[in-house]
Amino acid sequence: MTVRMRHTRSHTKNRRSHHALAKPAISKDELGNFHLRHRLSKVSGIYRGRKIIDLTAKLDKLAKKTK
């Protein structure tokens, strides 16, 4: 059987002060679109200044598939 030590209110609040949620880090790409840091921009398909995904081709393929 373990004996539990009592925590004071101040100790509990000090511990919980680190539980606050932080706002997500948002960046702006060259075109002015906002995206999460270290993530691909879903609007432009650009990551770190390079075009990774051609979104127009992807949308054309999706439209062709749904017809």
C-alpha positions in Angstrom: 0.0 0.0 0.0 1.4 3.4 -1.0 0.8 6.5 0.9 -0.3 9.4 -1.3 1.0 12.8 -0.5 -1.4 15.7 -0.6 -0.8 18.3 -3.3 -1.6 21.9 -2.5 -3.8 23.9 -4.7 -0.9 26.0 -5.8 1.1 23.0 -6.8 -1.8 21.7 -8.8 -2.3 25.0 -10.6 1.5 25.3 -11.3 1.3 21.9 -13.0 -1.8 22.7 -15.0 -0.4 26.1 -16.1 1.6 24.1 -18.7 -1.6 22.5 -20.1 -2.7 25.6 -22.0 -3.3 25.1 -25.7 -1.0 27.0 -28.0 -2.3 28.6 -31.2 -1.2 26.7 -34.4 1.8 28.2 -36.2 0.5 29.6 -39.5 2.7 30.7 -42.4 2.0 32.6 -45.6 3.3 31.3 -48.9 4.5 33.4 -51.9 0.9 33.7 -53.2 -0.4 35.0 -49.9 -2.2 31.8 -48.9 -2.0 30.7 -45.2 -1.0 27.2 -44.2 0.3 25.3 -41.3 4.1 25.3 -40.8 6.0 22.4 -42.4 2.9 21.4 -44.4 2.0 21.6 -48.0 -0.3 24.5 -49.0 -3.6 22.9 -50.0 -4.5 25.9 -52.2 -1.4 26.3 -54.3 0.4 22.9 -53.8 3.6 24.7 -52.9 6.0 23.6 -50.1 9.2 25.5 -49.3 9.0 27.5 -52.6 8.6 24.5 -54.9 5.5 23.2 -56.6 5.0 19.7 -55.2 1.5 18.9 -56.5 -0.1 20.2 -59.6 -3.6 20.8 -58.2 -5.2 21.7 -61.6 -4.2 18.3 -63.0 -5.5 16.7 -59.8 -8.9 18.5 -60.1 -9.2 17.6 -63.8 -8.5 14.0 -63.0 -11.2 14.0 -60.3 -13.7 15.7 -62.6 -13.0 13.2 -65.3 -13.4 10.3 -62.8 -16.8 11.6 -61.6 -18.3 11.9 -65.1 
